[in-house]
Amino acid sequence: MAITCYMAKMTVRSTFALDPETVDVLGRLAKRWKVSKSEALRRVVRVAAAVEEVDANADALAALDELQRLAGLDEKKAEAWVRRIRAERAAGTP
């Protein structure tokens, strides 16, 4: 006798007001991807979140670039610092 267990899929039901154009686009995406409108919407939200994360990381890199510029740290100085630190580590000195 085989016993199989299935985990319940957690679903949160929500109501959104969407304009007709958005509903049409969502329907076309769902049809093209051969998924439900709910799944299409989940995919779109995940992609939007990933894009937002990339934008946030780009902002962080821009802030780092600005900080390095303000500190007068250029590529030549950075490479010299890396060489000095590696030499200190190799020598075992703090």
PDB file of N, CA, C and O in Angstrom:
ATOM      1  N   MET A   1       0.841  -1.166   0.000  1.00  0.00           N
ATOM      2  CA  MET A   1       0.000   0.000   0.000  1.00  0.00           C
ATOM      3  C   MET A   1       0.895   1.242   0.000  1.00  0.00           C
ATOM      4  O   MET A   1       1.749   1.385   0.875  1.00  0.00           O
ATOM      5  N   ALA A   2       0.715   2.106  -0.936  1.00  0.00           N
ATOM      6  CA  ALA A   2       1.514   3.314  -1.047  1.00  0.00           C
ATOM      7  C   ALA A   2       0.771   4.481  -0.424  1.00  0.00           C
ATOM      8  O   ALA A   2      -0.423   4.684  -0.647  1.00  0.00           O
ATOM      9  N   ILE A   3       1.514   5.234   0.358  1.00  0.00           N
ATOM     10  CA  ILE A   3       0.938   6.428   0.962  1.00  0.00           C
ATOM     11  C   ILE A   3       1.683   7.622   0.393  1.00  0.00           C
ATOM     12  O   ILE A   3       2.909   7.694   0.478  1.00  0.00           O
ATOM     13  N   THR A   4       0.964   8.532  -0.172  1.00  0.00           N
ATOM     14  CA  THR A   4       1.591   9.725  -0.718  1.00  0.00           C
ATOM     15  C   THR A   4       1.087  10.936   0.048  1.00  0.00           C
ATOM     16  O   THR A   4      -0.081  11.025   0.428  1.00  0.00           O
ATOM     17  N   CYS A   5       1.996  11.850   0.256  1.00  0.00           N
ATOM     18  CA  CYS A   5       1.653  13.081   0.962  1.00  0.00           C
ATOM     19  C   CYS A   5       1.816  14.252   0.015  1.00  0.00           C
ATOM     20  O   CYS A   5       2.777  14.312  -0.751  1.00  0.00           O
ATOM     21  N   TYR A   6       0.930  15.132   0.066  1.00  0.00           N
ATOM     22  CA  TYR A   6       1.007  16.342  -0.734  1.00  0.00           C
ATOM     23  C   TYR A   6       0.980  17.528   0.220  1.00  0.00           C
ATOM     24  O   TYR A   6       0.144  17.599   1.121  1.00  0.00           O
ATOM     25  N   MET A   7       1.885  18.436   0.014  1.00  0.00           N
ATOM     26  CA  MET A   7       1.868  19.648   0.816  1.00  0.00           C
ATOM     27  C   MET A   7       0.843  20.600   0.218  1.00  0.00           C
ATOM     28  O   MET A   7       0.728  20.740  -1.000  1.00  0.00           O
ATOM     29  N   ALA A   8       0.125  21.229   1.081  1.00  0.00           N
ATOM     30  CA  ALA A   8      -0.860  22.202   0.619  1.00  0.00           C
ATOM     31  C   ALA A   8      -0.128  23.403   0.026  1.00  0.00           C
ATOM     32  O   ALA A   8       0.867  23.871   0.580  1.00  0.00           O
ATOM     33  N   LYS A   9      -0.619  23.883  -1.076  1.00  0.00           N
ATOM     34  CA  LYS A   9      -0.041  25.058  -1.702  1.00  0.00           C
ATOM     35  C   LYS A   9      -0.690  26.285  -1.074  1.00  0.00           C
ATOM     36  O   LYS A   9      -1.910  26.447  -1.103  1.00  0.00           O
ATOM     37  N   MET A  10       0.148  27.138  -0.508  1.00  0.00           N
ATOM     38  CA  MET A  10      -0.374  28.331   0.143  1.00  0.00           C
ATOM     39  C   MET A  10      -0.782  29.342  -0.919  1.00  0.00           C
ATOM     40  O   MET A  10      -0.004  29.668  -1.816  1.00  0.00           O
ATOM     41  N   THR A  11      -1.970  29.817  -0.809  1.00  0.00           N
ATOM     42  CA  THR A  11      -2.486  30.805  -1.752  1.00  0.00           C
ATOM     43  C   THR A  11      -3.131  31.939  -0.975  1.00  0.00           C
ATOM     44  O   THR A  11      -3.906  31.714  -0.045  1.00  0.00           O
ATOM     45  N   VAL A  12      -2.804  33.139  -1.364  1.00  0.00           N
ATOM     46  CA  VAL A  12      -3.438  34.317  -0.786  1.00  0.00           C
ATOM     47  C   VAL A  12      -4.282  34.936  -1.879  1.00  0.00           C
ATOM     48  O   VAL A  12      -3.768  35.323  -2.929  1.00  0.00           O
ATOM     49  N   ARG A  13      -5.536  35.027  -1.639  1.00  0.00           N
ATOM     50  CA  ARG A  13      -6.438  35.611  -2.623  1.00  0.00           C
ATOM     51  C   ARG A  13      -6.507  37.114  -2.393  1.00  0.00           C
ATOM     52  O   ARG A  13      -6.664  37.578  -1.263  1.00  0.00           O
ATOM     53  N   SER A  14      -6.389  37.857  -3.469  1.00  0.00           N
ATOM     54  CA  SER A  14      -6.435  39.321  -3.395  1.00  0.00           C
ATOM     55  C   SER A  14      -7.307  39.846  -4.513  1.00  0.00           C
ATOM     56  O   SER A  14      -7.511  39.186  -5.532  1.00  0.00           O
ATOM     57  N   THR A  15      -7.809  41.028  -4.306  1.00  0.00           N
ATOM     58  CA  THR A  15      -8.618  41.686  -5.317  1.00  0.00           C
ATOM     59  C   THR A  15      -7.900  42.955  -5.742  1.00  0.00           C
ATOM     60  O   THR A  15      -7.492  43.757  -4.902  1.00  0.00           O
ATOM     61  N   PHE A  16      -7.748  43.136  -7.050  1.00  0.00           N
ATOM     62  CA  PHE A  16      -7.106  44.310  -7.600  1.00  0.00           C
ATOM     63  C   PHE A  16      -8.020  44.934  -8.636  1.00  0.00           C
ATOM     64  O   PHE A  16      -8.779  44.237  -9.308  1.00  0.00           O
ATOM     65  N   ALA A  17      -7.947  46.222  -8.758  1.00  0.00           N
ATOM     66  CA  ALA A  17      -8.686  46.924  -9.800  1.00  0.00           C
ATOM     67  C   ALA A  17      -7.691  47.243 -10.915  1.00  0.00           C
ATOM     68  O   ALA A  17      -6.753  48.015 -10.721  1.00  0.00           O
ATOM     69  N   LEU A  18      -7.905  46.646 -12.071  1.00  0.00           N
ATOM     70  CA  LEU A  18      -7.014  46.858 -13.210  1.00  0.00           C
ATOM     71  C   LEU A  18      -7.796  47.503 -14.345  1.00  0.00           C
ATOM     72  O   LEU A  18      -8.973  47.210 -14.554  1.00  0.00           O
ATOM     73  N   ASP A  19      -7.130  48.373 -15.061  1.00  0.00           N
ATOM     74  CA  ASP A  19      -7.793  48.995 -16.204  1.00  0.00           C
ATOM     75  C   ASP A  19      -7.922  47.959 -17.326  1.00  0.00           C
ATOM     76  O   ASP A  19      -7.182  46.976 -17.342  1.00  0.00           O
ATOM     77  N   PRO A  20      -8.849  48.168 -18.258  1.00  0.00           N
ATOM     78  CA  PRO A  20      -9.092  47.187 -19.327  1.00  0.00           C
ATOM     79  C   PRO A  20      -7.843  46.878 -20.160  1.00  0.00           C
ATOM     80  O   PRO A  20      -7.647  45.730 -20.558  1.00  0.00           O
ATOM     81  N   GLU A  21      -7.003  47.865 -20.429  1.00  0.00           N
ATOM     82  CA  GLU A  21      -5.800  47.624 -21.230  1.00  0.00           C
ATOM     83  C   GLU A  21      -4.859  46.654 -20.511  1.00  0.00           C
ATOM     84  O   GLU A  21      -4.296  45.754 -21.135  1.00  0.00           O
ATOM     85  N   THR A  22      -4.692  46.838 -19.198  1.00  0.00           N
ATOM     86  CA  THR A  22      -3.824  45.945 -18.428  1.00  0.00           C
ATOM     87  C   THR A  22      -4.376  44.525 -18.414  1.00  0.00           C
ATOM     88  O   THR A  22      -3.625  43.557 -18.533  1.00  0.00           O
ATOM     89  N   VAL A  23      -5.688  44.409 -18.269  1.00  0.00           N
ATOM     90  CA  VAL A  23      -6.325  43.084 -18.279  1.00  0.00           C
ATOM     91  C   VAL A  23      -6.114  42.408 -19.628  1.00  0.00           C
ATOM     92  O   VAL A  23      -5.850  41.208 -19.688  1.00  0.00           O
ATOM     93  N   ASP A  24      -6.228  43.175 -20.710  1.00  0.00           N
ATOM     94  CA  ASP A  24      -5.996  42.612 -22.049  1.00  0.00           C
ATOM     95  C   ASP A  24      -4.558  42.131 -22.201  1.00  0.00           C
ATOM     96  O   ASP A  24      -4.310  41.039 -22.713  1.00  0.00           O
ATOM     97  N   VAL A  25      -3.614  42.952 -21.753  1.00  0.00           N
ATOM     98  CA  VAL A  25      -2.193  42.570 -21.848  1.00  0.00           C
ATOM     99  C   VAL A  25      -1.939  41.322 -21.013  1.00  0.00           C
ATOM    100  O   VAL A  25      -1.260  40.400 -21.465  1.00  0.00           O
ATOM    101  N   LEU A  26      -2.476  41.287 -19.805  1.00  0.00           N
ATOM    102  CA  LEU A  26      -2.313  40.124 -18.938  1.00  0.00           C
ATOM    103  C   LEU A  26      -2.895  38.876 -19.596  1.00  0.00           C
ATOM    104  O   LEU A  26      -2.293  37.803 -19.549  1.00  0.00           O
ATOM    105  N   GLY A  27      -4.044  39.020 -20.195  1.00  0.00           N
ATOM    106  CA  GLY A  27      -4.664  37.889 -20.895  1.00  0.00           C
ATOM    107  C   GLY A  27      -3.819  37.395 -22.061  1.00  0.00           C
ATOM    108  O   GLY A  27      -3.671  36.190 -22.263  1.00  0.00           O
ATOM    109  N   ARG A  28      -3.264  38.336 -22.830  1.00  0.00           N
ATOM    110  CA  ARG A  28      -2.404  37.938 -23.962  1.00  0.00           C
ATOM    111  C   ARG A  28      -1.151  37.233 -23.475  1.00  0.00           C
ATOM    112  O   ARG A  28      -0.735  36.234 -24.061  1.00  0.00           O
ATOM    113  N   LEU A  29      -0.538  37.745 -22.400  1.00  0.00           N
ATOM    114  CA  LEU A  29       0.649  37.095 -21.849  1.00  0.00           C
ATOM    115  C   LEU A  29       0.325  35.688 -21.368  1.00  0.00           C
ATOM    116  O   LEU A  29       1.056  34.738 -21.649  1.00  0.00           O
ATOM    117  N   ALA A  30      -0.771  35.568 -20.645  1.00  0.00           N
ATOM    118  CA  ALA A  30      -1.175  34.257 -20.130  1.00  0.00           C
ATOM    119  C   ALA A  30      -1.400  33.272 -21.272  1.00  0.00           C
ATOM    120  O   ALA A  30      -0.997  32.112 -21.188  1.00  0.00           O
ATOM    121  N   LYS A  31      -2.037  33.734 -22.323  1.00  0.00           N
ATOM    122  CA  LYS A  31      -2.301  32.865 -23.473  1.00  0.00           C
ATOM    123  C   LYS A  31      -0.991  32.468 -24.160  1.00  0.00           C
ATOM    124  O   LYS A  31      -0.791  31.301 -24.499  1.00  0.00           O
ATOM    125  N   ARG A  32      -0.110  33.438 -24.361  1.00  0.00           N
ATOM    126  CA  ARG A  32       1.172  33.171 -25.025  1.00  0.00           C
ATOM    127  C   ARG A  32       2.020  32.199 -24.213  1.00  0.00           C
ATOM    128  O   ARG A  32       2.673  31.316 -24.771  1.00  0.00           O
ATOM    129  N   TRP A  33       2.005  32.367 -22.886  1.00  0.00           N
ATOM    130  CA  TRP A  33       2.803  31.508 -22.013  1.00  0.00           C
ATOM    131  C   TRP A  33       2.079  30.223 -21.639  1.00  0.00           C
ATOM    132  O   TRP A  33       2.651  29.346 -20.991  1.00  0.00           O
ATOM    133  N   LYS A  34       0.822  30.114 -22.048  1.00  0.00           N
ATOM    134  CA  LYS A  34      -0.012  28.930 -21.762  1.00  0.00           C
ATOM    135  C   LYS A  34      -0.120  28.677 -20.249  1.00  0.00           C
ATOM    136  O   LYS A  34       0.053  27.560 -19.761  1.00  0.00           O
ATOM    137  N   VAL A  35      -0.414  29.767 -19.540  1.00  0.00           N
ATOM    138  CA  VAL A  35      -0.608  29.687 -18.093  1.00  0.00           C
ATOM    139  C   VAL A  35      -1.856  30.502 -17.738  1.00  0.00           C
ATOM    140  O   VAL A  35      -2.432  31.192 -18.580  1.00  0.00           O
ATOM    141  N   SER A  36      -2.252  30.402 -16.475  1.00  0.00           N
ATOM    142  CA  SER A  36      -3.399  31.192 -16.015  1.00  0.00           C
ATOM    143  C   SER A  36      -3.001  32.660 -15.905  1.00  0.00           C
ATOM    144  O   SER A  36      -1.816  32.995 -15.893  1.00  0.00           O
ATOM    145  N   LYS A  37      -3.991  33.516 -15.826  1.00  0.00           N
ATOM    146  CA  LYS A  37      -3.703  34.940 -15.627  1.00  0.00           C
ATOM    147  C   LYS A  37      -2.990  35.152 -14.294  1.00  0.00           C
ATOM    148  O   LYS A  37      -2.116  36.012 -14.185  1.00  0.00           O
ATOM    149  N   SER A  38      -3.358  34.375 -13.290  1.00  0.00           N
ATOM    150  CA  SER A  38      -2.699  34.491 -11.989  1.00  0.00           C
ATOM    151  C   SER A  38      -1.216  34.170 -12.098  1.00  0.00           C
ATOM    152  O   SER A  38      -0.378  34.881 -11.543  1.00  0.00           O
ATOM    153  N   GLU A  39      -0.894  33.100 -12.812  1.00  0.00           N
ATOM    154  CA  GLU A  39       0.515  32.725 -12.985  1.00  0.00           C
ATOM    155  C   GLU A  39       1.253  33.774 -13.800  1.00  0.00           C
ATOM    156  O   GLU A  39       2.398  34.103 -13.488  1.00  0.00           O
ATOM    157  N   ALA A  40       0.623  34.301 -14.828  1.00  0.00           N
ATOM    158  CA  ALA A  40       1.259  35.352 -15.626  1.00  0.00           C
ATOM    159  C   ALA A  40       1.554  36.567 -14.749  1.00  0.00           C
ATOM    160  O   ALA A  40       2.630  37.159 -14.838  1.00  0.00           O
ATOM    161  N   LEU A  41       0.597  36.931 -13.907  1.00  0.00           N
ATOM    162  CA  LEU A  41       0.790  38.067 -13.017  1.00  0.00           C
ATOM    163  C   LEU A  41       1.917  37.792 -12.021  1.00  0.00           C
ATOM    164  O   LEU A  41       2.719  38.684 -11.744  1.00  0.00           O
ATOM    165  N   ARG A  42       1.992  36.571 -11.475  1.00  0.00           N
ATOM    166  CA  ARG A  42       3.083  36.210 -10.563  1.00  0.00           C
ATOM    167  C   ARG A  42       4.424  36.365 -11.262  1.00  0.00           C
ATOM    168  O   ARG A  42       5.365  36.909 -10.684  1.00  0.00           O
ATOM    169  N   ARG A  43       4.522  35.892 -12.500  1.00  0.00           N
ATOM    170  CA  ARG A  43       5.775  35.995 -13.247  1.00  0.00           C
ATOM    171  C   ARG A  43       6.175  37.448 -13.480  1.00  0.00           C
ATOM    172  O   ARG A  43       7.339  37.817 -13.328  1.00  0.00           O
ATOM    173  N   VAL A  44       5.204  38.255 -13.846  1.00  0.00           N
ATOM    174  CA  VAL A  44       5.484  39.677 -14.106  1.00  0.00           C
ATOM    175  C   VAL A  44       5.968  40.358 -12.833  1.00  0.00           C
ATOM    176  O   VAL A  44       6.906  41.154 -12.873  1.00  0.00           O
ATOM    177  N   VAL A  45       5.334  40.050 -11.706  1.00  0.00           N
ATOM    178  CA  VAL A  45       5.744  40.661 -10.436  1.00  0.00           C
ATOM    179  C   VAL A  45       7.161  40.228 -10.075  1.00  0.00           C
ATOM    180  O   VAL A  45       7.961  41.047  -9.624  1.00  0.00           O
ATOM    181  N   ARG A  46       7.480  38.950 -10.268  1.00  0.00           N
ATOM    182  CA  ARG A  46       8.841  38.467  -9.967  1.00  0.00           C
ATOM    183  C   ARG A  46       9.882  39.162 -10.833  1.00  0.00           C
ATOM    184  O   ARG A  46      10.942  39.552 -10.343  1.00  0.00           O
ATOM    185  N   VAL A  47       9.587  39.317 -12.103  1.00  0.00           N
ATOM    186  CA  VAL A  47      10.533  39.989 -13.006  1.00  0.00           C
ATOM    187  C   VAL A  47      10.690  41.454 -12.609  1.00  0.00           C
ATOM    188  O   VAL A  47      11.805  41.976 -12.602  1.00  0.00           O
ATOM    189  N   ALA A  48       9.597  42.112 -12.284  1.00  0.00           N
ATOM    190  CA  ALA A  48       9.668  43.516 -11.868  1.00  0.00           C
ATOM    191  C   ALA A  48      10.507  43.652 -10.602  1.00  0.00           C
ATOM    192  O   ALA A  48      11.289  44.595 -10.479  1.00  0.00           O
ATOM    193  N   ALA A  49      10.354  42.728  -9.664  1.00  0.00           N
ATOM    194  CA  ALA A  49      11.139  42.766  -8.432  1.00  0.00           C
ATOM    195  C   ALA A  49      12.623  42.555  -8.728  1.00  0.00           C
ATOM    196  O   ALA A  49      13.477  43.206  -8.125  1.00  0.00           O
ATOM    197  N   ALA A  50      12.932  41.647  -9.656  1.00  0.00           N
ATOM    198  CA  ALA A  50      14.328  41.402 -10.026  1.00  0.00           C
ATOM    199  C   ALA A  50      14.939  42.630 -10.685  1.00  0.00           C
ATOM    200  O   ALA A  50      16.090  42.975 -10.416  1.00  0.00           O
ATOM    201  N   VAL A  51      14.175  43.288 -11.541  1.00  0.00           N
ATOM    202  CA  VAL A  51      14.657  44.509 -12.199  1.00  0.00           C
ATOM    203  C   VAL A  51      14.896  45.592 -11.154  1.00  0.00           C
ATOM    204  O   VAL A  51      15.895  46.308 -11.216  1.00  0.00           O
ATOM    205  N   GLU A  52      13.992  45.713 -10.206  1.00  0.00           N
ATOM    206  CA  GLU A  52      14.131  46.697  -9.134  1.00  0.00           C
ATOM    207  C   GLU A  52      15.397  46.431  -8.326  1.00  0.00           C
ATOM    208  O   GLU A  52      16.110  47.361  -7.950  1.00  0.00           O
ATOM    209  N   GLU A  53      15.669  45.152  -8.062  1.00  0.00           N
ATOM    210  CA  GLU A  53      16.881  44.785  -7.318  1.00  0.00           C
ATOM    211  C   GLU A  53      18.136  45.171  -8.093  1.00  0.00           C
ATOM    212  O   GLU A  53      19.101  45.668  -7.513  1.00  0.00           O
ATOM    213  N   VAL A  54      18.119  44.942  -9.397  1.00  0.00           N
ATOM    214  CA  VAL A  54      19.257  45.333 -10.229  1.00  0.00           C
ATOM    215  C   VAL A  54      19.438  46.844 -10.182  1.00  0.00           C
ATOM    216  O   VAL A  54      20.564  47.330 -10.066  1.00  0.00           O
ATOM    217  N   ASP A  55      18.343  47.589 -10.270  1.00  0.00           N
ATOM    218  CA  ASP A  55      18.417  49.047 -10.181  1.00  0.00           C
ATOM    219  C   ASP A  55      18.993  49.476  -8.840  1.00  0.00           C
ATOM    220  O   ASP A  55      19.818  50.387  -8.784  1.00  0.00           O
ATOM    221  N   ALA A  56      18.564  48.825  -7.753  1.00  0.00           N
ATOM    222  CA  ALA A  56      19.066  49.170  -6.423  1.00  0.00           C
ATOM    223  C   ALA A  56      20.558  48.890  -6.338  1.00  0.00           C
ATOM    224  O   ALA A  56      21.309  49.682  -5.768  1.00  0.00           O
ATOM    225  N   ASN A  57      20.995  47.759  -6.906  1.00  0.00           N
ATOM    226  CA  ASN A  57      22.422  47.440  -6.907  1.00  0.00           C
ATOM    227  C   ASN A  57      23.202  48.444  -7.740  1.00  0.00           C
ATOM    228  O   ASN A  57      24.317  48.821  -7.376  1.00  0.00           O
ATOM    229  N   ALA A  58      22.629  48.879  -8.849  1.00  0.00           N
ATOM    230  CA  ALA A  58      23.290  49.871  -9.695  1.00  0.00           C
ATOM    231  C   ALA A  58      23.437  51.176  -8.922  1.00  0.00           C
ATOM    232  O   ALA A  58      24.466  51.844  -9.023  1.00  0.00           O
ATOM    233  N   ASP A  59      22.410  51.546  -8.146  1.00  0.00           N
ATOM    234  CA  ASP A  59      22.499  52.743  -7.315  1.00  0.00           C
ATOM    235  C   ASP A  59      23.605  52.591  -6.269  1.00  0.00           C
ATOM    236  O   ASP A  59      24.334  53.544  -5.994  1.00  0.00           O
ATOM    237  N   ALA A  60      23.729  51.401  -5.689  1.00  0.00           N
ATOM    238  CA  ALA A  60      24.774  51.163  -4.696  1.00  0.00           C
ATOM    239  C   ALA A  60      26.154  51.278  -5.336  1.00  0.00           C
ATOM    240  O   ALA A  60      27.071  51.843  -4.740  1.00  0.00           O
ATOM    241  N   LEU A  61      26.302  50.747  -6.540  1.00  0.00           N
ATOM    242  CA  LEU A  61      27.586  50.854  -7.235  1.00  0.00           C
ATOM    243  C   LEU A  61      27.903  52.294  -7.588  1.00  0.00           C
ATOM    244  O   LEU A  61      29.054  52.723  -7.509  1.00  0.00           O
ATOM    245  N   ALA A  62      26.884  53.036  -7.977  1.00  0.00           N
ATOM    246  CA  ALA A  62      27.087  54.457  -8.278  1.00  0.00           C
ATOM    247  C   ALA A  62      27.524  55.202  -7.020  1.00  0.00           C
ATOM    248  O   ALA A  62      28.383  56.081  -7.086  1.00  0.00           O
ATOM    249  N   ALA A  63      26.939  54.858  -5.882  1.00  0.00           N
ATOM    250  CA  ALA A  63      27.327  55.490  -4.621  1.00  0.00           C
ATOM    251  C   ALA A  63      28.769  55.139  -4.261  1.00  0.00           C
ATOM    252  O   ALA A  63      29.524  55.993  -3.798  1.00  0.00           O
ATOM    253  N   LEU A  64      29.148  53.876  -4.477  1.00  0.00           N
ATOM    254  CA  LEU A  64      30.530  53.465  -4.218  1.00  0.00           C
ATOM    255  C   LEU A  64      31.497  54.209  -5.130  1.00  0.00           C
ATOM    256  O   LEU A  64      32.541  54.679  -4.678  1.00  0.00           O
ATOM    257  N   ASP A  65      31.159  54.317  -6.401  1.00  0.00           N
ATOM    258  CA  ASP A  65      32.004  55.071  -7.339  1.00  0.00           C
ATOM    259  C   ASP A  65      32.177  56.511  -6.885  1.00  0.00           C
ATOM    260  O   ASP A  65      33.279  57.057  -6.948  1.00  0.00           O
ATOM    261  N   GLU A  66      31.095  57.128  -6.428  1.00  0.00           N
ATOM    262  CA  GLU A  66      31.160  58.515  -5.966  1.00  0.00           C
ATOM    263  C   GLU A  66      32.023  58.628  -4.714  1.00  0.00           C
ATOM    264  O   GLU A  66      32.814  59.563  -4.589  1.00  0.00           O
ATOM    265  N   LEU A  67      31.877  57.688  -3.793  1.00  0.00           N
ATOM    266  CA  LEU A  67      32.682  57.687  -2.577  1.00  0.00           C
ATOM    267  C   LEU A  67      34.165  57.555  -2.912  1.00  0.00           C
ATOM    268  O   LEU A  67      35.002  58.270  -2.362  1.00  0.00           O
ATOM    269  N   GLN A  68      34.479  56.632  -3.820  1.00  0.00           N
ATOM    270  CA  GLN A  68      35.876  56.455  -4.225  1.00  0.00           C
ATOM    271  C   GLN A  68      36.413  57.708  -4.910  1.00  0.00           C
ATOM    272  O   GLN A  68      37.569  58.079  -4.708  1.00  0.00           O
ATOM    273  N   ARG A  69      35.594  58.348  -5.705  1.00  0.00           N
ATOM    274  CA  ARG A  69      36.011  59.562  -6.383  1.00  0.00           C
ATOM    275  C   ARG A  69      36.289  60.669  -5.372  1.00  0.00           C
ATOM    276  O   ARG A  69      37.299  61.366  -5.464  1.00  0.00           O
ATOM    277  N   LEU A  70      35.375  60.826  -4.396  1.00  0.00           N
ATOM    278  CA  LEU A  70      35.551  61.855  -3.383  1.00  0.00           C
ATOM    279  C   LEU A  70      36.774  61.594  -2.501  1.00  0.00           C
ATOM    280  O   LEU A  70      37.416  62.529  -2.023  1.00  0.00           O
ATOM    281  N   ALA A  71      37.087  60.310  -2.292  1.00  0.00           N
ATOM    282  CA  ALA A  71      38.251  59.943  -1.473  1.00  0.00           C
ATOM    283  C   ALA A  71      39.551  60.036  -2.278  1.00  0.00           C
ATOM    284  O   ALA A  71      40.635  59.848  -1.726  1.00  0.00           O
ATOM    285  N   GLY A  72      39.448  60.321  -3.563  1.00  0.00           N
ATOM    286  CA  GLY A  72      40.640  60.417  -4.401  1.00  0.00           C
ATOM    287  C   GLY A  72      41.239  59.061  -4.740  1.00  0.00           C
ATOM    288  O   GLY A  72      42.424  58.963  -5.060  1.00  0.00           O
ATOM    289  N   LEU A  73      40.430  58.024  -4.672  1.00  0.00           N
ATOM    290  CA  LEU A  73      40.909  56.676  -4.959  1.00  0.00           C
ATOM    291  C   LEU A  73      40.723  56.383  -6.443  1.00  0.00           C
ATOM    292  O   LEU A  73      39.602  56.255  -6.937  1.00  0.00           O
ATOM    293  N   ASP A  74      41.849  56.281  -7.137  1.00  0.00           N
ATOM    294  CA  ASP A  74      41.769  55.920  -8.548  1.00  0.00           C
ATOM    295  C   ASP A  74      42.279  54.491  -8.717  1.00  0.00           C
ATOM    296  O   ASP A  74      42.681  53.852  -7.745  1.00  0.00           O
ATOM    297  N   GLU A  75      42.262  54.002  -9.926  1.00  0.00           N
ATOM    298  CA  GLU A  75      42.643  52.614 -10.184  1.00  0.00           C
ATOM    299  C   GLU A  75      44.086  52.340  -9.777  1.00  0.00           C
ATOM    300  O   GLU A  75      44.382  51.284  -9.219  1.00  0.00           O
ATOM    301  N   LYS A  76      44.970  53.266 -10.047  1.00  0.00           N
ATOM    302  CA  LYS A  76      46.390  53.091  -9.721  1.00  0.00           C
ATOM    303  C   LYS A  76      46.587  52.980  -8.208  1.00  0.00           C
ATOM    304  O   LYS A  76      47.325  52.114  -7.740  1.00  0.00           O
ATOM    305  N   LYS A  77      45.930  53.855  -7.447  1.00  0.00           N
ATOM    306  CA  LYS A  77      46.037  53.816  -5.995  1.00  0.00           C
ATOM    307  C   LYS A  77      45.414  52.538  -5.434  1.00  0.00           C
ATOM    308  O   LYS A  77      45.940  51.942  -4.494  1.00  0.00           O
ATOM    309  N   ALA A  78      44.307  52.129  -6.010  1.00  0.00           N
ATOM    310  CA  ALA A  78      43.634  50.908  -5.549  1.00  0.00           C
ATOM    311  C   ALA A  78      44.516  49.690  -5.786  1.00  0.00           C
ATOM    312  O   ALA A  78      44.608  48.821  -4.919  1.00  0.00           O
ATOM    313  N   GLU A  79      45.164  49.611  -6.941  1.00  0.00           N
ATOM    314  CA  GLU A  79      46.049  48.478  -7.237  1.00  0.00           C
ATOM    315  C   GLU A  79      47.247  48.469  -6.299  1.00  0.00           C
ATOM    316  O   GLU A  79      47.681  47.403  -5.862  1.00  0.00           O
ATOM    317  N   ALA A  80      47.788  49.644  -5.985  1.00  0.00           N
ATOM    318  CA  ALA A  80      48.915  49.733  -5.052  1.00  0.00           C
ATOM    319  C   ALA A  80      48.492  49.256  -3.662  1.00  0.00           C
ATOM    320  O   ALA A  80      49.254  48.568  -2.983  1.00  0.00           O
ATOM    321  N   TRP A  81      47.277  49.621  -3.237  1.00  0.00           N
ATOM    322  CA  TRP A  81      46.763  49.190  -1.940  1.00  0.00           C
ATOM    323  C   TRP A  81      46.616  47.667  -1.910  1.00  0.00           C
ATOM    324  O   TRP A  81      46.990  47.028  -0.927  1.00  0.00           O
ATOM    325  N   VAL A  82      46.078  47.088  -2.973  1.00  0.00           N
ATOM    326  CA  VAL A  82      45.901  45.635  -3.044  1.00  0.00           C
ATOM    327  C   VAL A  82      47.258  44.941  -2.961  1.00  0.00           C
ATOM    328  O   VAL A  82      47.406  43.958  -2.235  1.00  0.00           O
ATOM    329  N   ARG A  83      48.242  45.442  -3.693  1.00  0.00           N
ATOM    330  CA  ARG A  83      49.586  44.837  -3.648  1.00  0.00           C
ATOM    331  C   ARG A  83      50.165  44.902  -2.237  1.00  0.00           C
ATOM    332  O   ARG A  83      50.746  43.928  -1.758  1.00  0.00           O
ATOM    333  N   ARG A  84      50.008  46.051  -1.568  1.00  0.00           N
ATOM    334  CA  ARG A  84      50.542  46.221  -0.214  1.00  0.00           C
ATOM    335  C   ARG A  84      49.870  45.253   0.760  1.00  0.00           C
ATOM    336  O   ARG A  84      50.542  44.615   1.570  1.00  0.00           O
ATOM    337  N   ILE A  85      48.555  45.148   0.680  1.00  0.00           N
ATOM    338  CA  ILE A  85      47.816  44.245   1.574  1.00  0.00           C
ATOM    339  C   ILE A  85      48.213  42.793   1.328  1.00  0.00           C
ATOM    340  O   ILE A  85      48.412  42.034   2.275  1.00  0.00           O
ATOM    341  N   ARG A  86      48.328  42.408   0.062  1.00  0.00           N
ATOM    342  CA  ARG A  86      48.726  41.018  -0.252  1.00  0.00           C
ATOM    343  C   ARG A  86      50.124  40.730   0.277  1.00  0.00           C
ATOM    344  O   ARG A  86      50.379  39.643   0.795  1.00  0.00           O
ATOM    345  N   ALA A  87      51.027  41.690   0.151  1.00  0.00           N
ATOM    346  CA  ALA A  87      52.398  41.497   0.650  1.00  0.00           C
ATOM    347  C   ALA A  87      52.386  41.355   2.172  1.00  0.00           C
ATOM    348  O   ALA A  87      53.092  40.511   2.723  1.00  0.00           O
ATOM    349  N   GLU A  88      51.584  42.182   2.853  1.00  0.00           N
ATOM    350  CA  GLU A  88      51.475  42.083   4.309  1.00  0.00           C
ATOM    351  C   GLU A  88      50.922  40.728   4.720  1.00  0.00           C
ATOM    352  O   GLU A  88      51.419  40.116   5.665  1.00  0.00           O
ATOM    353  N   ARG A  89      49.914  40.263   4.029  1.00  0.00           N
ATOM    354  CA  ARG A  89      49.317  38.958   4.348  1.00  0.00           C
ATOM    355  C   ARG A  89      50.318  37.836   4.106  1.00  0.00           C
ATOM    356  O   ARG A  89      50.425  36.905   4.904  1.00  0.00           O
ATOM    357  N   ALA A  90      51.044  37.929   3.010  1.00  0.00           N
ATOM    358  CA  ALA A  90      52.035  36.893   2.701  1.00  0.00           C
ATOM    359  C   ALA A  90      53.150  36.869   3.761  1.00  0.00           C
ATOM    360  O   ALA A  90      53.673  35.809   4.106  1.00  0.00           O
ATOM    361  N   ALA A  91      53.491  38.041   4.257  1.00  0.00           N
ATOM    362  CA  ALA A  91      54.548  38.129   5.268  1.00  0.00           C
ATOM    363  C   ALA A  91      54.038  37.774   6.652  1.00  0.00           C
ATOM    364  O   ALA A  91      54.827  37.546   7.569  1.00  0.00           O
ATOM    365  N   GLY A  92      52.715  37.725   6.809  1.00  0.00           N
ATOM    366  CA  GLY A  92      52.121  37.388   8.095  1.00  0.00           C
ATOM    367  C   GLY A  92      52.117  38.538   9.078  1.00  0.00           C
ATOM    368  O   GLY A  92      51.998  38.314  10.282  1.00  0.00           O
ATOM    369  N   THR A  93      52.244  39.776   8.590  1.00  0.00           N
ATOM    370  CA  THR A  93      52.228  40.937   9.475  1.00  0.00           C
ATOM    371  C   THR A  93      50.855  41.597   9.412  1.00  0.00           C
ATOM    372  O   THR A  93      50.199  41.591   8.370  1.00  0.00           O
ATOM    373  N   PRO A  94      50.433  42.162  10.526  1.00  0.00           N
ATOM    374  CA  PRO A  94      49.123  42.824  10.545  1.00  0.00           C
ATOM    375  C   PRO A  94      49.113  44.144   9.825  1.00  0.00           C
ATOM    376  O   PRO A  94      48.077  44.806   9.764  1.00  0.00           O
TER     377      PRO A  94
END
